[in-house]
């Protein structure tokens, strides 16, 4: 009976594949063996494993059951594995799950695919909710080709890091249980990066599962390209150092700086007033000893960055502006782990959930907000301070109830209203000097505004879908944008068409950031990757893989060597641009990280989140460990959280360090207050 079943299975398989000549030859051979009784008796002893393997191809009606049972058994075996290996083996489940689902859809078993998807989706919702929401829309085989996310998954392999022991355990299980279907899925869609020795630490697995359209080999090839991460030649900082005007560390370090939201009168003050007040306090509370030494080592580490030539034609800076910046640099407060910055927090109230974004000028004198009603509003802190010298900024005076932030004084507005967009404003960015303001909107346009004229100058059209982010370059004149059309674009103020288009992300480009030397831009995407692009060539020169949700914020260190990125889950990753590898994850936020900012000397990183906190992180300690310990030794490589500054109920939208190292923050008061 078994021989007949095997014969029928082979013939059915050959017919299905269209191998007519092979089918005829096989039937003739079978006829000859039946005519010869001796041969027939000899061939009746068929290897049971081979028979089972052949029969697995013969029952197409059982395909859904094979996928469901195979995955269910793999899942049970994984969860019952030893604790030492379980966290590595669990990495295999998600890729197997999504590919089993897509294979069922591709074979036309739509109802069974939905049942399979709904049965096991809860296992993966915590880490992969957005991916599951996309795949939930796959309802026919044609959708697998039409949906780019699903198509890219099926065309590429998933890279999983796993130790030798875990890998051998998995193979042993698959062969022992004869899970041919699951083995086929793993063989076709998963690429294992097997490392010798024991499993890696659970906390160190930032890059263990990679779901990217380009394979791991292509990513490694891109990350081998040479980049020049240094600072621009003949920068103002370099001139200041050559002139010998670098401020004394002992004068600029304060060990007992007050952090947090300043009182309301400080909020109303202009940058000069705020900075002057903080400097007076700094000079009163001088720190000596270890603090001074720590600050000295940080200041001497900055010139170590190599100097590079600009790839863009840089604008000429007016001499009076240059003198103003040099004055700020001379009076810069040196920050460290024992000298934290003062923070000025601007709170938007009565916004009625319409505020989408906020931006603060470099000196803190201007604050802009983009709203859902397509408007852009700019507040001048100096004028606001004059109008409301004896009242709170929180709208508790005799302000008109309809105004959105900082109150309004009767019929007279306390802000400049910019109208021009035809959709919600999602991003705004001040130029380095504060004389221009960019805004981007769901109407797919970018607008340039002149702050002293309160007028729209240019409307830039090029994107086809909503523009999520826009950023001025560190030198002004050039700016970059990020859009739902999966591209980032480089623009200059004097041209209405983009200079470069950066295409390569598999999903929305959610945020963009310039490198300190203006030769590169970084983009963060919903495809969970960060890419670094060469501005001159438009090529991608680095792909940073490690986030497990969409990337929402980026920041570049002042020396250009490191980059920080924040995601939807609240994780912040620190990256080394030259190697393309993660330095360390920063874990502490419990919700989306919407904004990041490095202090001017690069020793501190500030992060603002939807969890209503600002966190300060010690960057210097981590980079020193990285230089001395190239091996991954676990928690020793982690950045230290220096301080958490909670607000009452204000998600943090924007962070900005002034040139004198005062930290400005902005957020909107939520209803829970």
Secondary structure, DSSP 4 states (H G I P E B T S, - for coil): -HHHHHHHHHHHHHHHHT-HHHHHHHHHHHHHHHH-HHHHHHHT---HHHHHHHHTTS-GGGHHHHHHHHHHHHHHHHHTS-HHHHHHHHHHHHHHHHHHHHHHHHTT-HHHHHHHHHHHGGGTHHHHHHHHHHHTT--SHHHHHHSHHHHHHHHSPEEEEEEHHHHHHHHHHHHHTT-HHHHHHHHHHEEEEEESSSPPPGGG-TTSEE--SS-HHHHHHHTTS----SEETT-HHHHHHHTT-PPPHHHH--TT---SPPPHHHHHS-HHHHHHHHHHHHHHS---THHHHHHHHHHHHHTTSPEE--SS-PPPPPHHHHHHHHHHHHTPPPPBTTBPPPEEEEEE-S-TT-EEEEEE-TTSSEEEEEETTSEEEEEEHHHHHHHTTTS-TTS-SS--TT--SS--BTTB-SSEEEE--SS-EEEEEE-TTSSEEEEEETTSEEEEEETTTTEEEEEEE--SS-EEEEEE-TTSSEEEEEETTSEEEEEETT-SS-SEEEE--SS-EEEEEE-TTSSEEEEEETTSEEEEEETTT--EEEEEE--SS-EEEEEE-TTSSEEEEEETTS-EEEEETTTTEEEEEE---SS-EEEEEE-TTSSEEEEEETTSEEEEEEHHHHHHHHHH--S--GGGGPPEEEEEEE-SSEEEEEEEE-TT-PEEEEEEE-TT-
